[in-house]
Each structure stands twice: as C-alpha cells, then as structure tokens.
Amino acid sequence: MARVRTVAVIGGGIAGPVAALALRKAGIEATVYEAYPHPAHGIGGTIAIAPNGMAALDIVGVSEPAAAVSWPVHRQMMTVGRTRLELPALAGVGPLQVIHRSDLYRILAADAPIEYGRRLVAAVQGPGGVTATFADGTEVQADILIGADGVHSTVRGLIDPGAPGPHYTGMIAVEGQSPATVPEEAGTMVFAFGKKGFYLYGPALGGGTTFGVNLPHRPLTIAEARAIPPAQWKNTLLEIYGEDSPGGDLIRALPADELTVNGALHIMPPVPHWYRGRMVLAGDAVHAPSNSSGQGASLAIESAIELARCLRDIPDIEAAFAQYERLRRRRVEKVAARAAKTNSIKAPGPIGKALMPVVMRVFMKLAMKPEKTIGPEQRYRIDWARPL
C-alpha cells in the first residue's frame, strides 16, 4: 500500500491540531476540520500540561509560546482537615504548566490549518482513500481520516458502532479567580479535601487566587450548565464549601458572574477498536482519563505525535495504526486506572465518607512516593528522531 500523503483530521481541540502539526513535520499534508463555526477564543477553563506533555509540545515547536502564557507549578501541597503536607516533587522534569484552554487553542491554531464550521456526519472508505461528508454538504477526500473529536466522538461510532461511550464521573468542573489572597508562595498549588468536597487553589498571576472545584452534581452539558444563573452556582458552591478555609472565603469574595462552569467531567472506558481500515482515533476520542490524572491533555498530545511518527515510518496503513496502538494503549489505560482511584476519593459515597480518614492515610503514603506513582508518567519522552 502506498505511503500516506493526505490526512483529514476531525476535531480542532488539542489532539487534532497537534496531529496536523506533527504530520506536516513528517512531510504529510494534513487539514483539521472543526465542527464549531469559529475559534474558541476566550472559551473554556484551565488545563494542566505535565512535563511529558510539554516535552511533546516541544517536538511540534509550541512549548515555548505555551509556557509563556502558563502558570508554572513548582510546589504542591495537600490538606485534609488540619493535616497539611508538602508533596515531594520529581527531580529534573520541570514544573506542571497550568494554561487557559483558549490560549492553547490559539497557539496551536496559529500554525495548524483549521477549517471551521465543518461538522462530520459520515465517512465512506474505499480502496484509494476515505471521503468525509460534512453537515453543510461539502465533502473532502484524503488517504486516511483521524478522529480527534473528543469523548462524544462521531468517528468512534463510524469505526465501531458498538464502541462504548464516555462515562460521567459524577462531577462538574467549576473554577474562578478570587480577589481574596492566600498565604502560599507563587507557583504553589494546594489540593484540599474539605468537609463535603474536593477543591484546589493557588496564587494567581497578577494577584488574587485561582481555584477549581470538582462539584458532585447531576450531569449537565456546558450549555445547560451555563444556562443556570451564576448566582445560583455560587450558592451551590457555598452550600458545599462554605465552611471550608480558605475555600469558603475564596468563593464568597468572587463576583458570581466571574465563575466559569465547564460542564460535566467524563472519562473513556477502554475502547476495543482504535482503528478500522483508513480511520483511526486519537486523544479524548479513544482515551480520556479523569482530570484527577493531571495527564489528559498531555496524553492526547503524545498520542497525536506518536500517530504521526508511525505514519511517517511505516508505509502500510494498517501496520502503522497497529504499531500506534501498541505504543499507546498500555500507557494510557494505566494512567486512567490510577486516576479512577483518585476519583473515588474526590466524590465518595456515604460509606466512602465514613472511611475517609483511613483512605486518606493510604492515599498520602502513595503520594509521598512520586517516583513510583507519577515518575513513569512524567519522565516519558517521545524519541521523534528515532525511526520506528
């Protein structure tokens, strides 16, 4: 089979543009097709990019601009009631970088070719390529099609109509930047387990305090969540975190209309089929661990680059896809399994709450062994220069 020359990438979030940049670096023409009619400027909350994710971004030349608009986290603390401890850091890997999702989109879109308003509705494979059909009636032909279209992926269903869909974690992401201050030094992130829920906070760039909440809640889309009045969300947060310190103070000081509600948090269970014929999945469409992992965006970036590397070096499409899955499946599913355990602590049921003191002692012991728990994740590097 002839080497891949053209690629249609579905989805303009993170994995899609990174895949296009890596493919072009590999000498393969790639275009991203995004369903939304315009770029996501100013939309979305913050995400964390781990050191392995920043190293992967460096391969496609965007790590420096991303770091320039990020909040570097050099120190991490954990609090449970009155217990407070500093989590040991990995040596020599660099800081966690917290960045606004819209800033990362903007940086990626500056170099990746993206066409907006192109919502995929069908794809037909043939011996010479794949034809993608969009809701506006237009069609695009390419040698292969990459589905980087998120947890609610259309391409996943085209590859395997029986594929599992995303699972709701039981939590909604809410965040904001409070004018209230905390005593922590710049570059510190605190993971706090309050009386009724989990939250995190740290000194914000330019003053005040950035905080984020994983709020136990019935599932809502972003549109449904943002249709609820901000004042109602603030009252809900105060019901859960109002008695916590500094959580309650941060929320009370924040004007309600400055809260950012990001909708339901989902994870992807293991997907049986990552590819079929000339179609393949990347990013959250095939592996979306809980945000508890701190690796969601980083794994999506890695997978997009490894897929491009496989297509660069392996002429046979099916063999390239199979190698890509071999390189990625075990790693991403291991990270997802670790994060799932953390999720059960962040949104415990009645029995879990009763056992919380015991659970947290075990959790803290594991957290104090970073080389064992997160070392293999954050020290991972893609050797782009090495041929497969």
Disulfide bonds with the S-S distance in Angstrom:
none
